[in-house]
Amino acid sequence: MKNLKSILSILITVCLLLGINSQNSYSQNSTNKIKPNETNLKKGKKISNAEVSKLINKNKKTLKKNSRGTWLLQEDFESGIFPPSGWTVTSGATQWEQNFVSGYGTGNYCMFYSNYNCNYSDNTIYTSGFPSLTQTGDKLVFDFAYAPYNDGTFDYYDNLEIFYYDDIDASWYSLIFYNGTDLQTAPGTSGNFEPASNEWGTKTIDIPANASSIYFQSWENCANDFFIDNIRVGVPAVTGNEASVEKVWAKGKLPLVYGVPDKISALIKNNSASPIYNLKVYLNISGANNLTDSLVISNLNPGDTAQVDFNGFMPVLNGFSTVTISVPDDENNSNNSLDYLSEVNPNTMRYVDSNCCNGSVGWIGEYSFLNKYYMSGTGQIRKVNIKLSSEENVGQVVYGYVVNSSGIVVGKSSYYKIQASDQQNTYKTFEITDPKPVIITNDHYYVGIAQTEYSGDGFAFTPQMFLYDVPARPDANYYANLAPTGSLVGVGEFPREYGQNYAIESVIGNQASIDAGVSDLGLTYDQYFSVTSFTPVGKVFNAGTGSATFTVNRKITPGGYTSTKTVTSLAAGGNASVTFDPWTFTSGTTYTIRDSVILSGDGNISNNAMSNTITPRIAKQLCVLWQQKEDRDSLVRAINSDGRYANNFDTVRMNYTGSYKPWKFMFVNFKNESNYSPWVRDSLKAFLDQSTAGNKKSLIVFGNTLAVNNDPDINFYANPADTIFYRQYLKSRSVSDNWPANIPASENKFRGTGFFSGVSQDSVSDPFTPELIMPVNGGTAAFKPKSVSGNGSDSCIAVCFAGSSYNTFFMSNKFSSLRSTNSSPLDGPVLVYTKIIDWLQSISTGAKILDLTILPEGLYDPNANAMVRDTVKVYLRNATSPFARVDSGKAYLSPSGQASVLFSNASNGVNYYIQVKHRNAMETWSKLPQMFSGNQLTYDFTTAITKAYGDNMKQSGSRWVIYSGDVNKDGAIDASDVSAVDNDSYNSLSGYVVTDLTGDDFVDASDVSVCDNNVTIGVYRSAPAPTVYSGSEEDNLPSLDNSVLNEFKIDHEIYEKTKNMNKVSDPNFKRETKFAERKNNRVEYKTLK
């Protein structure tokens, strides 16, 4: 087995998938780099006396007091000097100190840490360096004593972690993390704990090769004191057999009928230097049920493990029993037995035997976490109980999930949005109602939790609790894709070295002959509509053995809405949709929905009612659909900066469960290295399929791994439905991965082409390797790496499509990765968003877009290379006398002086002068007439004096600006202008006034100076046209150009056949499914292959 060393950060930790057999060694050798500590939360645990006694007995099992061995480090603290020579203590208000007790009472001193009087400093103590590096097989051995703090109701625990220094890597790594329960040797106390001689235990831990020192760190919870003594590192002397019971795998909850007989397994290890022959292993069950059994391992080689399976356990009574596996006495009796607490009960199946777990796990993608169980006889799976980690996942959407032995989804619960009130160590119940409770007969099945698209502060989902323990229970912990009921998804077992042992309960009952219930409420939580009235639709089931007629009632509060319908002769096992009366709502109000079924003689009334909330809203025109807040916030800033939809957009989490139909524009932002899930993909497809020429929809998508995930040219295992959406709707095809690295000459910079050529240079900062793509099926290039020559369709980073019934735009990076290379850091995303809106308006109306850059002198700061934002009026004029005005537009200049100006009356291929007017700057014309091509024109006045008619600009820093000071707009900056500015300065005029040339909302000496300097040099209007125009300028306006590209044929038939197909990953494909593992208050990300 190979050591896995990973930085505890958002980097992905790739774990090896290894087979498990009777000869595998499970030495503790997975390591993790140090992450800065997080403040531990003071949370108490209510633990029964029996459980406390079990913990203490497990931790106190005595080790034969044999200190013989070859030791690299041996410290008993009996010198009385602290810290010992060569050791280092991190000082603080709380720190490691000397104490006058010793391990098992055999000496006078030990080291201890006062968590009782703590300040969360989590200080450390470093040992001296070892005289030589550790070798494979070396151990860390130490004595310990600990008791939690008890406040009369709850026990409070601190945690301990040990780190080692890898001399080869020159890095510190985590050796092991202990929860306080792993160290408890005495009952909780309300005062300072001080151990008696019989309140000690001993730990023996494998330490990896090449370690040169260790340190201990207390993770304080202000509970009680740690005592540690007799620390040794090296090879203990072994003079005889030494076997250990590593794991016991019974069931924490065992249903008396549905779960028997129960196979009990254990993992046994040979810690000796020689083989052990004919090792006897004992099973003893005591309590409500009693059983003794034994078996023999004929041969167990040194360092090897063997899994043993006892005959099926057939309990007869409900109640608690202790399952004990043991081996005979040997050199180390501290590890010769392990207990498991099993509760026999009427209807619930569960593996873990404890209500407290020390970790959580969640996919970065959309998957389910499952336990595999066996149904004895016939039973109905009614509920799934699952622990939720609410603190980090409030607002995420999950649901219960049942898969049969053939890998087909057979049952689900309704959606549940995790609430802040969900307690971390409490089971949440999910009623299996969709399509109905599941019947299983003498077969395996899988139950668990399904998570939908993640949206939130981070990028990983951590909803499912598990007891981290390596190796995990065999044939128990699984995962599967998500799909509608009836779909084949297949299941896969987690590698056992990942350590997942889920806290999932399957609640079972008998099938009632008469049983109708509520299957689904329909729309719940946040929902968006076009109007304030809609017709609710729910779903019901008949889980009985015969047909049923019953009534269904819906109530919505507040407001007093009630609607009652009758379902007639619903067949056994059938479902029916119930259409209720129309309902009118107040936008933004949260309502409670409750559906109930009334059926005489119903044998299972627990499923007769269902309730949830709905918050209906009237949709605005633009939707920001987001997974990560950084993308949402970046896009919102761009929307507000542009202004056109500043008060006309909604921000919606990616796990939204409603339809996208109410919106006109969808801006979809996928998180780092994410793909669209089947339900989001289907909803986006429906959004476009429902679009018409009269009500055209537009879909804009940003995602940095959509191309590599969904194109079979790169990913052989791409789902055909995903590929159809990618190629035939987003009009894109993949060229290669990671264009910033593969085209280094571009230096991460890109430029627009065609309509988007107004963006001459911006960049991306995306470490997640955005792809190089090309347009297909009628798409056209929008943006290309800057160094790629030409404007063809060979190598792009964004593709656009203007269709007769819908528009799409796809860019192969995250929106928040956009950066400006010219000026304001906001300009990069703002410019890209602005150009997308320009393009959408242009293709919808045939309008022409001018990308204008111009800087009024007084508003521009050359040191910051930015201006105070202000408005200009822009006119298009004919290129020949009398230079009639063709069209006009108003623009709000960005800090870099850029704005997009839309013209409805201009034509492609026709020359126009560009005339710009500003409230206190000199009217300025373009040097020469310009023409639109493809509905777009770019003109930048700031690059050269020759861009203005008559060279009528001045240089400011590296850019050219138009003169400021013509406050009376008479075409000259003269004494009348400076007089007006000077008078307002004298009167200390403030606000948005024409004499404020610098834009600081005050008229003062700086404004006078700007105006006076231009009076001195004599600045006048320079233009080919006279100053005054007749009223006939608006005549003979050209007609609009409404031509669009035709859409290509969509493969709807193939899409429908494959949209729920199980996704299969190529083991060698670099974009793999990832999950997040929260362990010991830290998060790791792993790849499942």
Summary of the structure (lengths in Angstrom):
residues: 1089
radius of gyration: 36.1
end to end distance: 16.5
largest distance: 112.6
contacts: 3767
relative contact order: 0.07
helix: 14%
strand: 40%
